[in-house]
């Protein structure tokens, strides 16, 4: 219950921001100003601008699943279009699509991780637990 009270206080002090835009930009889900990541994929412990404690951020494997699905669709589609348009040799596919896949995977994983953290903040997501029976 304390978490919900804290969340309502945050909404009174800070404007409600889009989880997608703040997550993809790598910005704090509360203020939209502070950095969300201290390295490529490692979230910060606390926002440098508003002081939001990021210990709630438990994204697990969720971002990786979404990144794989998105990347698979994009890379496979582009590779098929490239194949049908130019009929290149297999080695050219490898030279083109391996680096593109690595670059897209890092970008997509970072974006999905940011969106997931922002969505957890916005919805006040918590670990599932059984209700107390009285």
N, C-alpha and C positions, 0 to 999 in steps of 0.2 A: 504494500500500500504506500510506503514511503517513496518508492520509485515513481509511482503515478503522481504523487504530490509534487515531487521534484520536476517531473516532466511538464506538469501544468505551469509551474513557476517559470521554467525555461521558455515555454510558449508565450508567456506574458512579456518576457524581457527581450526575446529574439524573434525575428520574423520567421514564419514557417517557410522552409526552403525545399526545393525539389530534391528527392533522394537521388534521382538519376543525374541531374546537373551537378550537384555537389560531389557525388561519388565519382563521376567521370572526370571532373576537374581535379580530383584529389584534394578537396577542401573539407574543412570541419563541417559535420552535419548540423551543428547548432548555429554557428555564426557565419559560416560560409567564407571565412577569411583565412583562418589558420591552415597550415599544411596537415594533411591526413597521414602522409607517409614520411618516415625519416630516411628510408632508403627505397629502392625500387618497389619492393613488395612488403616491407615491414611497417606496420602502423606505428604512429607516435604513441607515447604513453599518455600525454596530456596536450591539449591544444594550447599553443603559445599565445593565442589572442584572447580567447574566452575562458581558458582553464578547464574545458570539458575533460573529465577523466574517461579515457578510452578503454578502461578495463572491461566494459560491457561487450566489447567487440570480440565475438567468438564466431568467426565466419566458417571455420572448419573446411570441408571439401566443397561447399556450395559454389563458390566462385569458379573453381576448376571445372565443375560439371557444366555450368553455363558457358564458360569460355570454350570448352571442347565442342559443345554443340554448335555454337556460333562459328567458330573457326572451321570446323568440318564442313559446314554448309558453304561458307565463303570460299575456302581454298578449293574444295572439290568443284564448285561451280566455276570458279575462274580457270582452274586447270582444264576442265572440260571445254570451256569456251575457247581457251588458247589452243587446245588440241584440234578442235574442229576448224578453227580459223586458219591456223598456220601449219598443222601437221609436222611439228618439230620432232627431232630425235629424242629418245628417252633421256640421254645425258643432259639435254637442255632443260627438260622438265625438272631434273634433279637440281641443276644449277640455279634455276629460278625459284622453284617452290620450297626448297629446304630453307634458304635464308628468309623468304617471305613468311613461312610458317613460324620460324623462331621469333621473328620480330613481331608478328601479329599475336603470337601467344603471350609474350610478355606484356604488350600493350593491353590486350583483351583481359588477361588475368588481373592486371592492376585496376582496370576499369570495373570489372565485375566485383572485385574485392571492395573497392570504394563504394559501389552501389549497395552492396550487401551490408556494409557497416552503417551507411547512412539510413538504409531501410530499418535496420535493427534499432537505431536511435529513434527514428520517427515513430515506429510502432511500439516502442518500449518492450522489445522482444526479450524474453527471459527463458531460462532452461525449463523444460517441461517437468511437471511434478504432479503427483496425485493429490486430489483435494482431500482435506481432512474430513473424516467422517465423525459426526457428533452423535 
